[in-house]
Amino acid sequence: MGKRGRPLLYALVVTMCLALSAQPTEAQESLWEKRNDAGTEAYQQGKYAEAEKMWAAALTEAEKFGAQDTRLASSLNNLADCYRQQGKYAEAEPLYERALAIREKVLGPEHPDVAQTLNNLAELYRAQGKYVEGEPLCKRALAIREKVLGPEHPDVAQTLNDLAELYGIQAKYAEAEPLCKRGLAIREKVLGAEHPDVATSLNNLGLLYSDQGKYAEAEPLYQRALAITKKARGAAHPDVATSLNNLGELYYDQGRFVKAEPFHKLALAIREKALGPEHPDVAESLNNLAVLYEAEGRPAEAEPLYKRALAIAEKAVGPEHQHVATGLNNLAGLYCAQGKHTEAEPLYRRAVAIYEKALGPEHPTVATCLENYADLLRKMNRSEEAEKLEARAKAIRAKQAQETPAR
């Protein structure tokens, strides 16, 4: 049912280029910096609504510096990042495109800041399931960074990681694995074996192995990432919770529910304390713990967690974000298993609509949700409606198979 989302770790990169293409007053520049910094701080804390407000205000100030000022590009890029995190994809895309155009014109097509915006735009496309559009942007960013910064620069490792994620989502594991490994090797050599970014790469490679069912390979990577992060950032840091969450998911996937539970509970506790009770990562932990409880036959404990996760997602990223659709799908699945068909149906219907809008009507996730909805309709003796949904899902799967090269 596609219940468990496990985002990769990424470090926030906010470029503050100060090349002057206009002559602002000191007061204007100071106000821009103040609002930009405030937005960055809020973003890092997961306070996206506050970050959006600050970065929008910074953008207003940056517009005064001139249409080709690099600070304007930075503000456009930052606000687009904030929109992307909130699922406001339509608002994010033109800002990224404008930032990219400014940076290409002012800094040149091979500047590292151009690569940064290319990376971000690729992430936007990935979030929308537009993998074909995202891949060339990642490849171009990688080429720029390798040429300008050298093949062993940490920014090269970041782009390798991004491209690996893109391939991993498409189950192109043969392409993804060497990119992950190369990114990890770069970070170990340049940053040292115990740097937090090394832990990020270890987590990401572990996820790649987990998705292939290579649990024996994934577990030591997760454990090493956890040890590095605890030492570097302290036991109560949100990045520690990410490693705990990944280990919990690993044990869940192996059917080791008793071992998985304390990892998920500790991850949830850390995230609630460090990030606040309404952060999207808290919703992720709630969802994963609920999935575990449901698998253990504990629906009464799972239901309130699903509901709380859904409420957090709706507030944090908006009612039409794909994370909300995932929450709706999960809660509907619980109700369906309990025979609460009338409660489940509107949730599936809304989930399908959100997925179609957020990801496009031919995305594989849409097919999965359609299949879940069709299964419910059959249980309600509405076979004719179920067949129509199944036919749509089958068409999506067939088109996906045609567009995916044989391996």
C-alpha positions, -999 to +999 in steps of 0.1 A: +000+000+000+030+023-001+026+033+035+060+043+046+079+073+034+115+076+043+131+108+032+168+110+027+189+134+047+200+166+031+219+195+044+204+229+037+225+249+014+215+286+013+238+306-009+242+343+000+260+358-030+268+394-024+281+405-058+266+439-065+248+447-097+231+478-082+240+502-054+215+496-026+216+516+006+232+501+036+198+500+053+183+480+024+211+455+024+209+451+062+172+445+061+176+419+033+202+401+053+182+402+085+151+387+068+171+362+048+188+350+079+155+347+098+140+327+070+170+304+070+168+298+108+130+290+106+135+267+076+162+247+094+138+243+123+110+230+100+089+262+105+080+265+069+052+290+072+075+313+092+103+308+067+080+315+038+070+348+054+106+359+061+120+348+027+091+365+009+099+397+027+136+392+018+126+387-018+107+420-017+139+438-006+161+419-031+139+431-060+152+466-052+188+455-059+181+451-096+168+424-119+201+407-123+214+409-088+227+376-074+211+383-040+178+383-059+186+349-073+194+337-038+161+349-024+142+333-053+160+300-048+153+301-010+116+309-013+113+282-039+129+257-015+103+267+011+074+262-014+088+229-024+089+216+011+053+226+016+042+209-016+035+242-034+051+230-066+034+253-089+046+283-069+082+269-066+089+262-103+089+297-117+110+310-089+137+283-095+136+290-132+140+328-126+168+322-102+185+299-127+182+324-155+198+352-133+226+330-122+234+317-157+235+352-171+254+369-143+277+342-131+279+321-162+265+287-171+292+267-152+291+285-119+286+264-087+255+285-079+240+275-112+246+239-102+228+245-069+197+257-085+197+229-111+199+205-081+170+221-064+149+222-096+157+185-101+145+178-065+112+196-074+107+174-104+115+143-083+089+153-057+064+155-085+074+121-100+088+139-131+119+117-132+126+122-169+127+160-164+148+158-132+176+135-145+193+158-170+193+186-145+211+165-119+236+153-146+243+189-157+248+200-120+272+171-116+291+180-147+295+216-135+306+207-100+331+181-112+346+206-137+347+237-115+352+222-081+370+190-089+358+154-088+363+150-050+345+181-038+317+176-012+292+194-035+300+167-061+291+141-034+258+159-028+248+158-065+259+121-067+235+115-038+207+134-055+211+115-087+213+082-069+180+089-051+164+097-085+175+063-098+167+045-066+131+057-067+128+043-102+143+010-089+173+016-111+195+001-084+224-008-107+228+029-116+221+042-081+245+021-061+279+032-076+268+069-073+260+064-036+293+046-030+313+073-048+296+100-028+303+082+004+340+077-006+344+114-014+329+124+019+351+100+039+382+112+022+376+149+022+356+153+054+368+125+075+352+092+085+332+106+114+317+137+097+279+140+098+277+141+060+294+107+060+265+095+081+241+109+056+257+089+028+257+058+049+220+062+056+212+068+019+232+037+008+215+017+036+181+028+022+191+017-012+200-018+001+169-019+022+147-012-008+163-042-025+158-064+006+195-065+012+190-062+050+223-077+060+242-050+040+220-022+052+220-028+089+257-021+096+255+011+075+226+023+096+244+014+128+275+032+118+255+063+107+238+063+141+271+061+160+286+089+139+256+112+143+254+106+181+290+115+185+289+145+162+256+160+171+245+145+204+220+118+213+190+141+211+196+155+176+169+150+149+195+133+126+199+107+153+161+101+150+165+096+112+190+068+118+168+053+145+138+055+121+157+037+094+168+009+117+132+006+129+120+003+093+147-023+086+135-045+114+099-039+104+106-051+069+122-082+083+091-089+104+110-082+136+083-061+151+093-063+187+128-051+179+115-023+156+091-008+181+117+008+205+136+024+176+104+040+163+093+052+198+127+068+205+128+084+171+094+099+177+104+111+212+135+128+199+116+145+170+088+158+192+113+173+216+137+187+191+114+198+163+081+203+181+049+182+180+037+195+146+068+190+125+065+168+093+092+144+106+070+138+137+042+128+113+066+104+096+074+087+129+038+085+140+029+070+106+057+044+108+047+034+144+011+031+133+021+008+105+039-013+130+010-015+153-014-024+125+009-052+114+009-065+149-029-065+150-032-035+173-056-013+153-069+006+183-033+019+189-027+025+153-057+046+145-050+077+167-014+078+154-026+077+118-051+105+126-025+127+143+000+121+115-026+132+090-035+163+109+001+173+112+007+168+075-024+188+065-013+217+087+024+216+078+024+211+040-012+218+030-043+197+023-032+188-013+003+175-006+012+139-015+021+133+022-015+140+031-027+115+004-004+089+020-020+095+054-054+092+039-045+060+021-031+045+053-061+054+074-084+041+048-065+008+047-069+004+084-107+011+082-109-013+052-092-041+072-117-035+101-147-037+078-154+001+082-160+005+045-181+036+045-155+054+066-127+042+042-143+052+009-141+090+011-105+088+023-095+067-007-114+090-031-097+121-017-062+103-017-066+095-054-076+131-062-046+145-043-021+121-059-034+128-094-030+165-088+003+164-071+021+137-091+001+136-123-026+111-134-002+085-147+021+082-117+027+047-103+015+059-068-018+068-084-021+032-097-014+018-062-041+040-046-066+031-074-059-006-067-065-001-030-097+018-037-109-009-061-103-036-035-125-017-011-153-014-037-152-051-044-157-057-007-187-034-009-201-054-038-196-026-063-177-047-089-185-025-119-169+006-103-140-015-091-133-028-126-131+008-139-105+017-113-085-015-120-085-008-157-071+027-150-044+012-127-035-014-153-031+012-180-008+032-158+013+001-150+015-008-187+026+026-197+052+026-170+065-007-182+068+006-217+088+036-206+111+017-183+140+000-202+143-038-196+169-047-171 
